[in-house]
């Protein structure tokens, strides 16, 4: 009992209960496979969640979890759009859950050793069954024309087809082979019998592709060249016993063999017609006839693993599947065998050989998931691979104090900027940065809205649409070309500037290269087509690219907690853009000239930022070990994915509403979303301001990190929860006051969506905290899964419930992401929530609601002002915010806080190592 994880015995009753219910449903309603599968899925998800919370499940990273979720989503989407949906699709979609269960069970080396023995025993039983079928002459229903005679292909009938059975055998044979080649004692001898029986059973399937696959896997199992020669010699000796039959089968030419190229061409035609969703599981023969009417006998499948997966569940699903398997194989190949036990090293070799066998066999056949038995064995092999793979948490390596060599202090230039962060616990820069950034962002958005309004009125809907389209495309492209550099720069400047400068040139080169490629492609498109749309997109991207370049400099200053320059520069640049853009729109009425002006003014921010950065002295040499460049790019890539996933979350609901309900409902939904976005500025700016504080505190002071986290969460909740309560009570009146009575339906949406703001605020703080702790991949995993779930839920909910359903989906998806983020924060970083402050603020929310209800018959502005005033007084009275804290805040925002001396060079405080003071 000690060999199994403790959690297995704790969860066993729950799993058995779910299994009993599922078995009862399957017996009572055998046709309702999805219902039984759904019950099993609930048990599996509960099991995996419990394993994760107890810490018995190795933490799975984004590079594996995201493709697995995308694969399951693609499977369900293919069934949703298929003309003849097959219930087995549900089983295929649950394969990642089954894999995770197996991975959770195989947490110790002892359990993995038992699992390998079980696989060897299963191979022996299957081989024995084939021998019995052969000796008794039992017919299995699949015959093969061989030399003018019908040769029976032997396999247990439960597998449906001999190729399915052969796929199972080639996945199990490596585990018996590795026991025979590298095992010890009785296990080595006992593995010989199942291996021989399995090879005989594989021969009796007459599956040429899997014969070759088994030969490749056996050769890979041999560690030395001599062992490989022995394996090849033994295989040749066994083949000589069946020389005539093997030669006839290998050299024979049947209908399927001659038609494989034709089948592959048919599959490519189906993929061209159904690239995204596929045709659905087992629907290939029906669609070949519709795509290629001349095809007389449609093949059952494409006879290639890659092609059949792409035709049935779509190209994205196939990519997700092979990315996940490739990641596992790559991790296994690059793992360190020296850290594994001898049994784990054998299991690792067998798993890699099984992967190779499936890859080789899939070239000519590919039937590895059309059967429950085959799918169960495949999930077990993949689960073994995941259990053998180490997924260590990304934690900062312990630093060894090293005395830095004595270096002369840098010479201060005139106007140089202080290059070290403020002292720990100093509230003044945090409050000052928040006020400056929030004010600048709000003013910038007002100017942007004004420019868009003038363009819409003077240039018309067509040109305004081009303006919006160019901005949307440029945002997506610039998010990719930024390579996630900005948050990485902020974090590393707050931690250790010297370490950042070691890789900064290469990071900037990667960013400039991607930007140049994107700009060159857009320019070629514009010059080749001379289309207005192409020119609009290209000019918009130039403006965004320059802004992103300036943002890299702003990120450097954010790490130093000097954000006043960014606030002033961004506001000045946008004021120039708005003034010049309005003038050009009114005088010339030419959209391209306006976009050209936006691009030219981007140089203002770039030039000012470059001048500012030149005033900061370079740090000294880096102290201690530095991460390799590949690890740095991995961190940047994870941060870039977060930006892209957030863009999907913010845009998917409106697009799906437009598809199902039309443009009018999109307008109503967007009206509410615009007000939500205005309020969302505050928590977003709070996360930007505290991000360098988190990064600096994580590297040096856990107590400061705990204080900064709890204070930031408390401040965000105190700002955003009242807005959500007011939206519920006064949402319809606010909408009518801003947009008019025609938009009254948006009031209900506003009351729902506003609850997204507190959740999004905590999520933004969680993102900043996880990035500071070096766990950006866990953050990308959470948000990526949330983005996929958001899109899938909207596709299911919006057709029935419209924009109200979309609002609820947004809130619930954010709640799930926040919950996952807090689990990581609680378990990994040992931080909590400011529960006392939250409880003390509850009476203040009651006062706010009472004031809003009491003044319901008054103008909405008066009701809002009175409710906010009542809330502010009640918060102080309930001591959710103390008078001392208010005094400190006012002192931080006092006249001395904005003194330019704060940004001037007192370079004597700069450490010799170049790190933070």
Protein Blocks (a to p, Z undefined) as FASTA:
>chain_A
ZZpcfklmmmmmmmmmmmmmmmmmmmmmmmlmmlmmmmmmmmmmmmmmmmmmnopaccdd
fklmmmmmmmmmmmmmmmmmpmbdcfklmmmmmmmmmmmmmmmmmmbfklmmmmmmmmmm
mmmmmmmmmmmmmmnopaehiacdeehiacdddddfklopaklmmmmmmmmmmmmmmmmm
mmghjllmmmmmmmmmmmmmmmmnopaklmmmmmmmmmmmpmblmlmmmmmmmmmmmmmm
mmmmmmmmmmpccfklmmmmmmmmmmmmmmmmmmmnonoehilmmmmmmmmmmlmbdcfb
loiaklmmmmmnojklmmmmmmmmmmmmmmmmmpcfklpcfklmmmmmmmmmmmmmmmmm
mmmnopaklcfklmmmmmmmmmmmmmmpccddddddddddddddddddddddehiacfbd
cdehiaklmmmmmmmmmmmmmmmmmmmmmmmmmmmmmnojmlmmmmmmmmmmmmmmmmmm
nnommmmmmmmmmmommlmmmmmmmmmmmmmmmmmmmmmmmmmmmmmnopaklmmmmmmm
mmmmmmmmmmmmmmmmmmnopaklmmmmmmmmmmmmmmmmmmmmmmnopaklmmmmmmmm
mmmmmmmmmmmmmmpccddddedjdddfklmmmmmmmmmmmmmmmmmmmmmmmmmmmmmn
ojklmmmmmmmmmmmmmmmmmmmmmmmmmmmmmmmmmmmomklmmmmmmmmmmmmmmmmm
mmmmmmmmmmmmmmmmmnojklmmmmmmmmmmmmmmmmmmmmmmmmmmmmmnopammmmm
mmmmmmmmmmmmmmmmmmmnommlmmmmmmmmmmmmmmmmmmmmmmmnopacdfklmmmm
mmmmmmmmmmmmmmmmpcfklmmmmmmmmmmmmmmmnomacfklmmmmmmmmmmklmpck
lmpccfklpcfklpaZZ
